[in-house]
Each structure stands twice: as C-alpha cells, then as structure tokens.
C-alpha cells in the first residue's frame, strides 16, 4: 500500500502557522523580560529613595523631602504625603512632576480642608491593613475623597499606609497623570515606598527618644555632681584644718593621711582615683580605708563618711 504525499498547498500553510507561533512566543518572552526589568528597576529605585531619606535625622526634614524624593525615584507623576490626626487626613507635602505651582495651590487648599477618614472611604480601610491599594475613582462609586478627584483631578491612583509602632500615622497617594491607569506594579512600588518611609520615620523617632534620654541623664549627672560638691562644702571635708572641734574629737584617732583619704571618699572617688590624687599606690589607699573603717566603727565606706558628717554636724559650735 503506497503513502500519498501531502500536497504542497497543505505543507506551506502549516509551516507559516508554526513560524507565526514561534514569533508570538518570542514576543511573549520579550514582553515578560521587559516587565521583569521594569519591576526590578522600579523596586531598586524605590529602595534608593528610601536610603537617601534615611540619611536625614529629623522627622520634619524627612516629611518635607519625602514626596519629591519618592516621586522623582518612580514612574509616578504626583505624590501626596498626608498624616492621620484625630481621625482626619491632613496633607503635609505634595509633589508634581510637571505642575509644581498647581501642586502648591492644591496643597494649600487641601491643608485647609482635612479629609475625615470615615466609612465608606477606601482610605478608611487602610487604617487596618498593609500594602498598596489600586483605586479607580469612577469604579469606586463615591468611596474616594471628593477633593482628590475635584481639586487634583485624579482618576486612578494607588494609596498605601505609613505605620510607626504598628499604628497608621499617615497615607501615601500617587498617580500617573497622562500615562494611563495605575497597575499592580505601581501598587507594589507604592507599598515598598510606604514601608521604607515608615521604617525611616520609626528610626528617626527612636533616635530622637534616645537623644532625649541622653540629655536627661546628662542633666541628672550634673545635678548629682553639684549636690555632691555642696555636700562636701557643707561638711567641711575640704581640708582637715577647718574641721570643727567635734569633728576633731571624732577623728582624733585618724592620721592626717587618713583624713585626706576620708575627704576624697566623701566625693565618691574610687581607690584608684584617690591613689592618683595622693600620688600613692592603690594598695596603700586600701590599707588606709581599712584603718578608717576600723577606727570609726563603720561597716562601709559610705558609713564612714556618714558617721564623720553626723559627728561634725552634732558638734558644731553655737
């Protein structure tokens, strides 16, 4: 039985179809690669923007720079940074790539009319969730702030929460005027920018708190130093020659060198510090301290100083 060869007219269409399919597959791969490159580039630029903001130490400076820094480091055409205060959204900074003057006017208008974060606004939902949200103003059916569509003319935008310590303190809005609707990558970038900015703000708050604690500790140390200095003056331990008669009776058994050691003990000096001040060995100071405790019947260094101070005060001449 013979096999009949397919007509040339049938082979040619099959080859053409295979060629078209191969070209379509190559185009699909190219589009996937372009999307991958776009995503990687967008997220890398977002990370760079966050790192630059992290170099600023003051919250006010961070917020003032955030909108412009995040806008110029992304494909967004406008970026709005707002804070949440007592259930309302108050704009802090707005950046527009091509309309800086209009952005300033819009910010002034928005600042005078805070947005109440209440149901059914979509922004209200972000107070309890993370990640970026894509908003189509027309499809939202009145669930977006009217001032965004009216004053700013936004038709499609992404919004993401700014959180510090687990609490939402603000929102980041961004859109792409003249470039079509925002997409899933824009939402991912907005979420990365918001998370990064939240971390920058949280670290700035922590630095500020540590600075306040450091200042408080320094003030406490200065106060204690002053109190110790006044205590030394009040107890007349600066020099044995001015110790009153009762103090001399109590210290009658102490040698001049032991009185010097006692004077420095009253200032809170360590054995090493006393040794350096008196130009003697630390072991010698320990020997003098041991004798002072024995002669005054004291149980500790602080007790020895306390006994000497009480005796001086009790025996002060009238």
C-alpha positions as CSV (number, residue, x, y, z in Angstrom):
1,X,0.0,0.0,0.0
2,X,1.5,3.3,-1.1
3,X,1.6,6.5,1.0
4,X,0.4,9.6,-0.7
5,X,2.5,12.7,-0.1
6,X,0.7,15.8,1.2
7,X,0.0,18.4,-1.4
8,X,2.4,21.4,-1.4
9,X,-0.5,23.6,-0.8
10,X,-1.2,21.9,2.6
11,X,2.5,21.9,3.8
12,X,3.0,25.6,3.2
13,X,0.2,26.9,5.5
14,X,1.4,24.6,8.3
15,X,4.9,26.0,8.1
16,X,3.6,29.5,8.1
17,X,1.5,28.9,11.1
18,X,4.4,27.4,13.0
19,X,6.5,30.4,12.1
20,X,3.8,32.8,13.4
21,X,3.5,30.8,16.7
22,X,7.3,30.9,17.1
23,X,7.3,34.7,16.6
24,X,4.4,35.1,19.1
25,X,6.3,33.0,21.7
26,X,9.4,35.1,21.2
27,X,7.4,38.3,21.6
28,X,5.8,36.9,24.8
29,X,9.2,36.1,26.2
30,X,10.4,39.6,25.3
31,X,7.5,41.2,27.0
32,X,8.0,39.1,30.1
33,X,11.7,40.1,30.2
34,X,10.8,43.8,29.8
35,X,8.2,43.5,32.6
36,X,10.8,41.8,34.8
37,X,13.4,44.6,34.1
38,X,10.8,47.3,34.7
39,X,9.8,45.7,38.0
40,X,13.4,45.2,39.2
41,X,14.3,48.8,38.2
42,X,11.3,50.3,39.8
43,X,11.9,48.5,43.1
44,X,15.6,49.3,43.1
45,X,14.9,53.0,42.6
46,X,12.3,52.9,45.4
47,X,14.9,51.3,47.7
48,X,17.5,54.0,46.8
49,X,15.0,56.8,47.6
50,X,14.3,55.3,51.0
51,X,18.0,55.0,51.7
52,X,18.5,58.7,50.9
53,X,15.6,59.7,53.2
54,X,17.2,57.5,55.9
55,X,20.2,59.8,55.9
56,X,18.0,62.6,57.3
57,X,17.8,62.7,61.1
58,X,14.8,65.0,61.7
59,X,11.2,63.9,61.1
60,X,10.2,67.3,59.7
61,X,13.1,67.2,57.1
62,X,12.1,63.6,56.2
63,X,8.5,64.5,55.5
64,X,9.4,67.7,53.6
65,X,11.6,65.7,51.3
66,X,9.6,62.5,51.1
67,X,7.1,63.4,48.4
68,X,9.7,64.8,46.0
69,X,12.2,62.1,46.7
70,X,9.7,59.3,46.2
71,X,8.2,61.0,43.1
72,X,11.5,61.5,41.2
73,X,12.6,57.9,42.0
74,X,9.5,56.3,40.5
75,X,7.2,56.4,37.4
76,X,4.6,58.4,39.4
77,X,3.7,61.9,38.2
78,X,2.3,63.1,41.5
79,X,2.8,62.0,45.1
80,X,0.9,63.2,48.2
81,X,2.1,62.6,51.8
82,X,-0.6,63.0,54.5
83,X,-0.7,62.4,58.2
84,X,-3.6,60.9,60.2
85,X,-4.6,63.2,63.1
86,X,-7.7,62.5,65.2
87,X,-9.4,60.5,62.5
88,X,-8.7,63.0,59.8
89,X,-6.2,63.0,56.9
90,X,-4.1,66.2,56.8
91,X,-1.8,66.7,53.7
92,X,1.8,67.5,54.5
93,X,3.6,67.6,51.2
94,X,2.7,67.2,47.5
95,X,5.0,66.8,44.5
96,X,4.0,67.1,40.9
97,X,6.5,66.4,38.1
98,X,5.1,68.9,35.6
99,X,2.8,71.2,37.7
100,X,4.8,72.4,40.8
101,X,2.8,75.7,41.1
102,X,-0.5,73.9,40.8
103,X,0.7,71.4,43.4
104,X,1.4,74.2,45.9
105,X,-2.1,75.7,45.4
106,X,-3.7,72.3,45.8
107,X,-1.7,71.6,49.0
108,X,-2.9,74.9,50.5
109,X,-6.5,74.1,49.6
110,X,-6.2,70.5,51.0
111,X,-4.5,71.7,54.2
112,X,-7.5,73.9,54.9
113,X,-9.9,71.1,54.4
114,X,-8.8,67.9,56.2
115,X,-10.4,64.6,54.9
116,X,-12.5,62.8,57.5
117,X,-11.4,59.1,57.4
118,X,-14.8,57.5,57.8
119,X,-16.7,54.8,56.1
120,X,-17.3,54.3,53.2
121,X,-14.0,55.9,52.1
122,X,-11.5,53.3,50.8
123,X,-8.7,55.2,52.7
124,X,-10.6,54.3,55.9
125,X,-9.9,50.6,55.2
126,X,-6.2,51.2,55.0
127,X,-6.0,52.2,58.7
128,X,-6.3,48.5,59.5
129,X,-4.3,46.9,56.6
130,X,-0.9,46.9,54.9
131,X,0.1,47.1,51.3
132,X,-0.8,49.2,48.3
133,X,-4.4,49.7,47.1
134,X,-5.3,50.5,43.5
135,X,-8.2,52.9,43.2
136,X,-10.3,53.6,40.1
137,X,-12.2,56.8,41.0
138,X,-15.1,56.1,38.6
139,X,-15.5,52.5,39.6
140,X,-15.2,53.3,43.3
141,X,-18.6,54.9,43.2
142,X,-18.1,57.8,45.7
143,X,-15.8,55.9,48.0
144,X,-12.8,58.2,47.4
145,X,-12.2,61.7,48.8
146,X,-14.0,64.1,46.6
147,X,-11.2,66.7,46.9
148,X,-8.8,64.3,45.2
149,X,-10.9,64.0,42.1
150,X,-12.1,67.6,42.2
151,X,-9.0,69.6,43.2
152,X,-6.3,67.3,41.9
153,X,-8.3,65.6,39.1
154,X,-7.2,62.1,40.0
155,X,-8.9,59.4,38.1
156,X,-6.7,56.4,39.0
157,X,-4.3,56.2,41.9
158,X,-2.5,54.0,44.4
159,X,-2.6,54.5,48.2
160,X,-0.5,52.9,50.9
161,X,-0.4,53.3,54.7
162,X,2.6,54.8,56.7
163,X,2.9,53.0,60.0
164,X,5.1,53.5,63.1
165,X,4.9,51.2,66.0
166,X,2.1,49.2,64.5
167,X,-0.1,52.3,64.2
168,X,-1.0,54.0,60.9
169,X,0.2,57.6,61.1
170,X,-0.3,58.7,57.5
171,X,-1.0,57.7,53.9
172,X,0.9,57.9,50.7
173,X,-1.1,58.7,47.5
174,X,0.4,58.6,44.0
175,X,-0.9,58.7,40.4
176,X,0.4,58.8,36.8
177,X,-1.5,61.7,35.0
178,X,-1.3,61.3,31.3
179,X,0.2,57.9,31.5
180,X,-2.9,55.8,31.9
181,X,-4.3,53.9,34.8
182,X,-2.0,52.6,37.6
183,X,-1.3,48.9,37.7
184,X,-0.2,46.1,40.1
185,X,3.4,47.1,39.8
186,X,2.6,50.7,40.8
187,X,0.8,49.3,43.9
188,X,3.8,47.2,44.8
189,X,6.1,50.2,44.4
190,X,3.9,52.4,46.5
191,X,3.7,49.7,49.2
192,X,7.6,49.4,49.2
193,X,8.0,53.2,49.3
194,X,5.4,53.4,52.2
195,X,7.1,50.6,54.2
196,X,10.5,52.1,53.7
197,X,9.4,55.6,54.7
198,X,7.6,54.1,57.7
199,X,10.9,52.5,58.8
200,X,12.8,55.7,58.3
201,X,10.3,57.6,60.4
202,X,10.4,54.9,63.1
203,X,14.2,55.1,63.3
204,X,14.1,58.9,63.5
205,X,11.6,58.7,66.4
206,X,13.9,56.2,68.1
207,X,16.9,58.4,67.6
208,X,15.0,61.4,69.0
209,X,13.9,59.4,72.0
210,X,17.4,58.3,72.7
211,X,18.7,61.8,72.4
212,X,16.1,63.0,75.0
213,X,17.1,60.2,77.4
214,X,20.7,61.1,76.9
215,X,20.0,64.7,77.7
216,X,18.0,63.7,80.8
217,X,20.9,61.5,82.0
218,X,23.4,64.3,81.5
219,X,21.2,66.7,83.4
220,X,20.9,64.2,86.3
221,X,24.6,63.6,86.4
222,X,25.3,67.4,86.5
223,X,22.7,67.8,89.3
224,X,24.2,64.9,91.3
225,X,27.7,66.4,90.9
226,X,26.5,69.7,92.1
227,X,24.8,68.2,95.1
228,X,27.9,66.2,96.0
229,X,30.1,69.3,95.7
230,X,27.8,71.3,98.0
231,X,27.7,68.3,100.4
232,X,31.5,68.4,100.5
233,X,31.5,72.1,101.2
234,X,28.8,71.8,103.9
235,X,30.5,69.1,105.8
236,X,33.8,71.0,105.8
237,X,35.8,68.0,104.5
238,X,37.8,70.1,102.0
239,X,40.7,70.3,104.5
240,X,41.3,68.9,108.0
241,X,42.4,72.4,109.2
242,X,38.8,73.7,109.1
243,X,37.1,70.7,110.7
244,X,35.3,71.9,113.8
245,X,36.1,70.8,117.4
246,X,33.6,67.9,117.5
247,X,34.9,66.6,114.2
248,X,38.5,66.7,115.6
249,X,37.4,64.7,118.6
250,X,35.8,62.0,116.4
251,X,38.8,62.0,114.1
252,X,41.3,62.1,116.9
253,X,42.5,58.6,116.1
254,X,42.8,59.3,112.4
255,X,46.1,60.3,110.9
256,X,46.4,63.3,108.5
257,X,46.7,60.9,105.6
258,X,43.6,59.0,106.6
259,X,41.8,62.3,106.8
260,X,42.9,63.1,103.3
261,X,41.6,59.7,102.2
262,X,38.3,60.3,104.0
263,X,37.9,63.7,102.3
264,X,38.3,62.1,98.9
265,X,35.9,59.2,99.9
266,X,33.2,61.8,100.6
267,X,33.5,62.9,97.0
268,X,32.7,59.4,95.7
269,X,36.3,58.7,94.5
270,X,37.4,55.2,93.8
271,X,40.5,53.7,95.4
272,X,42.4,54.2,92.1
273,X,41.2,57.9,91.8
274,X,42.3,58.5,95.4
275,X,45.7,56.9,94.8
276,X,46.2,59.1,91.7
277,X,45.2,62.2,93.7
278,X,47.5,61.5,96.6
279,X,50.3,60.0,94.4
280,X,50.4,56.7,96.3
281,X,49.8,53.1,95.3
282,X,46.2,51.7,95.2
283,X,47.2,49.1,97.8
284,X,48.2,51.9,100.2
285,X,44.8,53.5,99.8
286,X,43.1,50.2,100.6
287,X,45.2,50.0,103.7
288,X,44.1,53.5,104.8
289,X,40.4,52.8,104.0
290,X,40.6,49.6,106.2
291,X,42.1,51.6,109.1
292,X,39.4,54.3,108.7
293,X,36.6,51.8,108.9
294,X,38.1,50.1,111.9
295,X,38.8,53.4,113.8
296,X,35.3,54.8,113.1
297,X,33.5,51.5,113.7
298,X,32.0,51.8,110.2
299,X,30.7,48.9,108.1
300,X,31.4,50.5,104.7
301,X,33.0,53.5,103.0
302,X,29.6,55.3,102.9
303,X,29.0,54.5,106.5
304,X,32.4,56.0,107.5
305,X,31.6,59.2,105.6
306,X,28.1,59.4,107.1
307,X,29.5,58.9,110.7
308,X,32.0,61.7,110.2
309,X,29.4,64.0,108.8
310,X,26.9,63.4,111.6
311,X,29.5,63.9,114.3
312,X,30.6,67.1,112.7
313,X,27.0,68.4,112.5
314,X,26.2,67.4,116.0
315,X,29.3,69.0,117.5
316,X,29.2,72.2,115.5
317,X,29.9,75.2,117.8
318,X,26.9,77.5,118.5
